[in-house]
């Protein structure tokens, strides 16, 4: 199959994929907890006009870098709806990943053009990428940065100018969510030099390498430097400590067989794709000499297995979507296996199309996740805003991250002042003595009002909006000491 036909095929795959991703992007309401964070942080730039400070609910938010929030703000200012403004960028990044994955595959096997088309088909058929490419989350942008960075690193032997692409892509990833692409690029260069795929001295002396490294480090350091200057060690504590180290640091050995196993059973039920693919690829790579001898393919598979192990051992709050960056890696290794084993380019393409057909039903079911009925959140949020007095504190309580109505949706639609607190019921119980001294008003899932009442005995339900209860709780007065207090307590009805 000629190079021109392969390129045309990749473009057609990307066009079809873009059309599939576009279905439902404009449907009203967002359905995932963190999408409302994306929406609030994007809108914060329009409210403050300060492009160097991410805000959420009128408070500084130091947990994430700004690129997708900048883009969301630009889309909102251009007149797009809230939903399209946050979803469109994830969709565009997912389409870009199809191209970047094909480019990465050609960096692994240069002499067989069809590998790029096979990889593009496998990436486009991934249910996980399709799901998060149609949400307002940051994951698909990170996936694009990883695929593009590694693809550039693998191609620098043919064209040293690719170092600049690697630098920009790695820097973009750091400004999108986390410096994952930069870290993987460093590891990839070390491995390629160690196995003789790159010359160590020649690489260090290359002007293109130095330019790429400068771009990567400058872009990756830009936001941390700005935030440290503005907020000091608060940024270090919130972003580095809680987001990176706090989540990914390994747990103690005695908890691995307990809580970690429960977490990964849930991971498997939500997204079995890496679990099913990675072991098969690992065995196949060990058995197929053409693939086993490829340092690039083994490196990609090693990154994927390391990601699985790392998230298994992580002690903080991690989610199945954190595995998304390994999708193009697994797709490229699978494409290499298919090309190595298939008798011809057409046969390889036929195998890839069969795999697409197998994945299609599961991928199509991801469309249901875009539509969300947040009418209860809209009504409850509006009522909370109207009834909240200046002297009252707003508390949006929730039972767990799996609540059908994300508390972030209620906060968004209520457009509450910065004094609002979004608390889980266990956290509310821990703080009840402190916040109970205030007049409170808020919301809670309907099935958990009794739990709220056990935490705040003065709470009474004032209205119901579907699955959301609006409540109020007068301040708990400080108890006096001594006999008078005891008599007073007995005299109260």
C-alpha positions in Angstrom: 0.0 0.0 0.0 1.5 3.3 -1.1 2.4 6.1 1.3 -0.2 8.5 -0.3 -3.0 6.0 0.2 -2.1 5.4 3.8 -2.1 9.1 4.5 -5.5 9.5 2.8 -6.8 6.6 4.9 -5.6 8.2 8.1 -7.3 11.5 7.2 -10.5 9.6 6.4 -10.3 7.8 9.8 -9.8 11.1 11.6 -12.8 12.7 9.7 -15.1 9.9 10.6 -13.8 9.9 14.2 -14.5 13.7 14.4 -18.0 13.2 13.2 -18.7 10.5 15.8 -17.2 12.7 18.6 -19.3 15.6 17.5 -22.6 13.8 18.1 -24.2 15.2 21.2 -21.5 17.7 22.1 -24.1 20.5 22.3 -26.5 18.6 24.5 -27.5 20.6 27.6 -25.8 20.0 30.9 -22.6 18.2 31.8 -22.7 14.9 33.6 -19.3 14.4 35.3 -18.1 16.0 38.5 -14.8 17.4 37.2 -16.5 18.9 34.1 -18.0 21.5 36.2 -14.6 22.4 37.6 -13.4 22.9 34.0 -16.5 25.1 33.3 -16.0 27.1 36.5 -12.3 27.6 36.0 -12.8 28.6 32.4 -15.5 31.1 33.3 -13.2 32.4 36.1 -10.9 34.0 33.5 -13.8 36.0 32.0 -14.9 37.1 35.5 -11.5 38.3 36.7 -9.7 39.1 33.5 -6.5 37.7 35.1 -5.1 35.2 32.8 -2.3 34.1 35.2 -4.6 32.9 38.0 -7.0 30.0 37.8 -10.1 30.6 39.9 -13.0 28.4 41.0 -16.1 29.8 42.6 -14.2 33.2 42.9 -11.3 31.6 44.8 -7.8 30.9 43.6 -7.6 27.3 42.3 -4.0 26.0 42.3 -4.6 22.4 41.4 -4.3 22.4 37.6 -2.4 24.3 34.9 -4.4 26.7 32.6 -4.3 25.7 28.9 -7.7 24.0 28.5 -9.3 26.6 30.8 -7.9 29.4 28.6 -9.3 27.6 25.6 -12.7 27.2 27.3 -12.8 30.8 28.2 -12.0 31.8 24.6 -14.8 29.6 23.4 -17.3 31.1 25.9 -16.3 34.6 24.9 -16.8 33.7 21.3 -20.4 32.8 22.0 -20.4 29.0 22.3 -22.6 27.3 24.9 -21.1 26.3 28.2 -21.2 22.6 27.2 -19.6 23.0 23.8 -17.0 25.4 25.2 -15.6 22.7 27.6 -16.2 19.6 25.4 -14.9 20.8 22.0 -11.3 21.0 23.1 -11.3 17.4 24.4 -12.8 16.3 21.1 -10.2 18.2 19.0 -7.4 16.7 21.2 -8.8 13.2 20.6 -8.8 13.7 16.9 -5.3 15.0 17.1 -4.3 11.8 19.0 -5.4 9.8 15.9 -2.8 11.6 13.8 -0.2 11.6 16.6 -0.7 7.9 17.1 -0.2 7.2 13.4 3.0 9.3 13.5 4.2 7.5 16.6 3.6 4.1 14.8 5.7 5.3 11.8 8.5 6.2 14.2 8.4 2.6 15.4 8.3 0.9 12.0 9.5 3.2 9.2 9.6 0.7 6.4 5.9 -0.3 6.5 3.6 2.7 5.9 0.4 0.7 6.6 1.3 0.6 10.3 0.2 4.2 10.7 -3.3 3.5 9.3 -3.6 0.3 11.5 -2.7 2.3 14.6 -5.1 5.1 13.7 -7.9 2.6 13.4 -7.1 1.0 16.7 -6.9 4.3 18.5 -10.2 5.6 17.0 -11.9 2.4 18.2 -10.9 2.8 21.8 -14.1 3.2 23.9 -12.0 5.0 26.7 -10.6 7.6 24.3 -14.1 8.1 22.8 -15.6 8.6 26.2 -13.2 11.2 27.5 -12.9 12.8 24.1 -16.5 13.8 24.5 -16.2 15.3 28.0 -14.8 18.5 29.4 -12.0 16.7 31.3 -8.3 17.3 30.7 -7.3 13.7 29.9 -7.4 13.7 26.1 -5.1 16.7 25.9 -2.6 14.8 28.0 -2.9 11.8 25.8 -2.2 13.9 22.7 0.9 15.4 24.3 2.3 12.0 25.2 1.7 10.5 21.8 3.1 13.5 20.0 6.2 13.8 22.2 7.1 10.1 21.9 6.4 10.1 18.2 8.8 13.1 17.8 11.5 11.4 19.9 11.3 8.3 17.8 11.8 10.2 14.6 14.7 12.5 15.5 17.2 10.1 13.8 15.5 10.8 10.5 14.9 14.5 11.1 16.6 16.3 14.0 14.1 19.1 13.7 11.6 16.7 15.4 13.3 17.7 18.7 11.4 21.0 18.5 8.1 19.2 18.1 9.0 17.0 21.1 9.8 20.1 23.2 6.6 21.9 22.3 4.4 18.8 22.8 6.1 18.0 26.2 5.7 21.6 27.3 2.0 21.7 26.2 1.4 18.5 28.3 2.8 20.2 31.4 0.6 23.2 30.8 -2.4 21.0 30.1 -2.4 18.7 33.2 0.9 17.3 34.4 4.5 16.9 33.0 3.9 13.3 32.1 5.1 13.7 28.5 8.2 15.4 29.6 9.1 12.6 32.0 8.4 9.9 29.4 10.5 11.8 26.9 13.5 11.9 29.2 13.2 8.2 29.9 12.8 7.4 26.2 15.9 9.3 25.3 17.9 7.5 28.1 16.8 4.1 26.9 17.4 4.9 23.2 20.9 6.1 23.9 21.6 3.1 26.1 20.5 0.7 23.3 22.4 2.6 20.7 19.4 3.9 18.9 20.6 7.4 19.5 24.2 8.7 20.0 24.6 10.3 23.3 27.3 12.8 22.4 25.7 13.6 19.0 22.4 14.2 20.7 23.8 16.6 23.3 25.7 18.5 20.7 22.7 18.9 18.4 21.4 22.4 18.2 17.9 21.0 17.5 18.1 18.9 20.7 19.1 21.9 22.7 16.3 24.0 21.3 13.8 21.3 22.0 15.0 20.9 25.5 14.9 24.6 26.1 11.3 24.8 24.8 10.2 21.8 26.9 11.8 23.1 30.1 10.7 26.7 29.6 7.1 25.8 28.9 6.9 23.3 31.7 8.5 25.8 34.2 6.4 28.8 33.1 3.3 28.1 35.2 5.0 26.8 38.3 7.3 29.8 38.4 4.3 32.2 38.0 2.3 30.5 40.6 5.1 30.2 43.1 5.8 34.0 42.7 2.2 34.8 43.3 1.2 32.2 46.0 4.5 31.0 47.4 4.6 27.6 49.0 0.8 27.4 48.9 1.0 26.4 45.2 3.7 23.8 46.1 1.5 22.3 48.8 -1.6 22.2 46.7 -0.3 21.1 43.4 2.8 19.1 44.1 1.9 17.7 47.4 -1.8 16.9 47.0 -2.1 16.4 43.2 1.1 14.7 42.2 3.0 13.2 45.2 -0.1 12.9 47.4 -2.0 10.8 44.8 0.8 8.8 43.2 3.0 8.0 46.2 2.9 4.2 46.9 0.9 2.9 49.8 2.2 0.8 52.7 2.7 -2.8 51.8 0.0 -4.1 54.2 -2.8 -2.2 52.5 -2.0 -3.5 48.9 -4.0 -6.7 49.2 -7.0 -4.9 50.8 -8.0 -1.5 49.7 -5.9 -1.5 46.5 -7.5 -4.8 45.3 -11.0 -3.4 45.8 -10.0 -0.3 43.9 -8.7 -2.3 40.9 -11.7 -4.6 40.8 -13.7 -1.3 40.3 -11.2 -0.2 37.7 -11.6 -3.4 35.8 -15.4 -3.2 35.8 -15.3 0.4 34.6 -12.6 0.1 32.0 -11.2 -3.4 31.2 -9.4 -2.3 28.0 -5.8 -2.0 29.3 -6.2 -5.1 31.5 -7.3 -7.2 28.5 -4.8 -5.8 26.0 -1.6 -5.4 28.0 -1.1 -9.1 29.0 -1.8 -10.3 25.5 0.6 -7.8 24.0 3.3 -8.7 26.6 3.1 -12.4 25.7 3.0 -11.6 22.0 6.0 -9.3 22.1 8.0 -12.0 23.8 7.1 -14.5 21.2 7.4 -12.5 18.0 11.1 -11.8 17.2 10.4 -8.8 14.9 8.6 -7.0 17.6 10.8 -8.2 20.4 13.8 -6.7 18.7 12.2 -3.3 18.5 13.4 -1.1 21.3 10.6 1.4 20.6 7.8 -1.2 20.9 9.2 -2.8 24.0 9.7 0.7 25.5 6.0 1.6 24.8 4.8 -1.6 26.3 7.1 -1.1 29.3 5.6 2.4 29.9 2.1 0.8 29.8 2.9 -1.9 32.3 4.6 0.6 34.5 1.5 2.8 34.4 -0.7 -0.1 35.4 1.6 -1.0 38.3 2.1 2.6 39.4 -1.6 3.2 39.7 -2.2 -0.1 41.5 0.3 1.0 44.1 -0.8 4.6 44.3 -2.0 5.6 47.7 -4.1 8.7 46.8 -7.2 9.3 44.8 -6.7 7.9 41.3 -9.2 7.0 38.7 -9.5 4.7 35.6 -9.1 7.7 33.3 -5.6 8.1 34.4 -4.7 5.1 32.3 -5.8 6.9 29.1 -2.3 7.9 28.0 -1.4 4.3 27.5 -4.1 3.8 24.8 -2.0 5.0 21.9 1.0 3.1 23.2 -0.9 -0.1 23.3 -2.4 0.6 19.9 1.0 1.2 18.3 2.4 -2.1 19.8 -0.7 -3.9 18.7 -0.3 -2.4 15.2 3.3 -3.6 15.1 2.3 -7.1 16.0 -0.4 -7.1 13.3 1.9 -5.8 10.6 4.6 -8.3 11.6 2.3 -11.3 11.6 0.0 -10.4 8.6 1.0 -11.8 5.2 0.4 -8.5 3.5 -0.6 -4.8 4.1 -4.2 -5.5 3.0 -4.4 -8.4 5.4 -3.1 -6.2 8.3 -5.7 -3.6 7.4 -8.4 -6.2 7.4 -7.4 -7.5 10.8 -7.5 -3.9 12.1 -11.0 -3.4 10.7 -12.2 -6.5 12.3 -10.9 -5.3 15.7 -12.7 -2.0 15.1 -16.0 -3.8 14.4 -15.5 -5.8 17.7 -14.9 -2.6 19.7 -17.7 -0.6 17.9 -20.7 -1.6 20.2 -18.8 -0.8 23.4 -17.5 2.4 21.9 -21.0 3.5 20.7 -22.4 3.1 24.2 -20.2 5.9 25.4 -22.6 8.3 23.6 -25.1 7.9 26.4 -22.6 9.4 28.8 -22.7 12.8 27.1 -26.4 13.5 27.8 -27.1 14.3 31.4 -30.3 15.4 33.1 -29.3 18.1 35.6 -32.7 19.7 35.9 -32.7 18.8 39.7 -29.4 20.6 40.1 -30.6 23.6 38.2 -33.7 23.9 40.3 -32.0 23.3 43.6 -29.1 25.6 42.8 -31.5 28.5 41.8 -33.5 27.9 45.0 -30.4 27.9 47.2 -29.2 31.1 45.6 -32.6 32.9 46.2 -33.0 31.8 49.8 -29.5 32.2 51.0 -29.2 35.2 53.4 -26.0 37.2 53.8 -25.5 35.8 57.3 -25.9 32.2 56.3 -23.2 29.7 55.1 -24.0 27.5 52.1 -23.1 23.8 52.4 -23.5 21.5 49.3 -23.3 18.1 50.9 -22.8 14.9 49.0 -22.5 11.2 49.8 -19.8 10.1 47.4 -18.3 10.8 44.1 -20.8 8.5 42.5 -23.8 10.6 43.3 -26.1 11.0 40.3 -26.1 14.8 40.7 -22.6 16.1 41.1 -22.3 18.7 43.9 -20.2 20.8 41.5 -23.3 21.1 39.2 -25.4 22.5 42.1 -22.6 25.0 43.0 -22.3 26.1 39.3 -26.1 26.6 38.7 -26.5 28.3 42.1 -23.8 30.9 41.2 -23.1 31.1 44.9 -20.6 33.5 46.6 -17.2 32.2 47.5 -18.3 31.3 51.1 -20.0 28.1 49.8 -18.6 24.8 51.1 -18.8 21.6 49.1 -18.4 18.8 51.7 -18.8 15.0 51.8 -21.0 13.8 54.7 -18.0 12.3 56.6 -16.1 15.6 56.2 -19.2 17.5 57.3 -19.3 15.3 60.4 -15.7 16.1 61.2 -16.3 19.8 60.9 -19.8 20.0 62.5 -18.6 21.7 65.7 -16.9 24.4 63.7 -19.5 25.2 61.1 -22.4 24.4 63.3 -21.9 27.8 65.0 -23.2 29.4 61.7 -26.7 29.6 60.3 -26.5 27.0 57.5 -28.4 26.4 54.3 -27.6 23.9 51.6 -28.5 20.8 49.6 -28.0 17.0 50.1 -29.0 13.9 48.1 -32.6 12.9 49.0 -31.6 9.5 50.3 -29.0 10.9 52.7 -31.0 13.6 54.5 -31.3 11.3 57.6 -27.5 11.1 57.7 -27.3 14.9 57.5 -29.8 15.2 60.3 -27.7 12.9 62.5 -24.7 15.3 61.9 -26.7 18.6 62.2 -29.6 17.9 64.5 -31.1 21.3 63.9 -31.4 20.6 60.1 -34.9 20.7 58.6 -35.9 20.0 55.0 -37.4 23.1 53.3 -38.0 21.8 49.8 -37.3 18.9 47.4 -36.2 19.2 43.8 -36.3 15.6 42.5 -33.3 13.8 43.9 -32.0 16.9 45.8 -33.3 18.2 49.2 -32.9 21.8 50.2 -32.3 22.2 53.9 -31.6 24.8 56.6 -30.0 24.5 60.0 -30.0 27.3 62.6 -26.7 27.8 64.4 -26.0 25.6 67.4 -25.6 27.7 70.5 -22.5 27.2 72.7 -23.5 25.2 75.8 -23.0 27.0 79.1 -21.2 25.2 81.9 -22.5 24.4 85.4 -25.9 23.6 87.0 -27.7 26.4 85.2 -26.8 24.9 81.9 -28.1 21.5 82.9 -31.4 23.0 84.1 -31.7 25.0 80.9 -31.1 21.9 78.8 -33.8 20.0 80.7 -36.3 22.9 80.4 -36.0 23.0 76.6 -38.8 21.1 74.7 
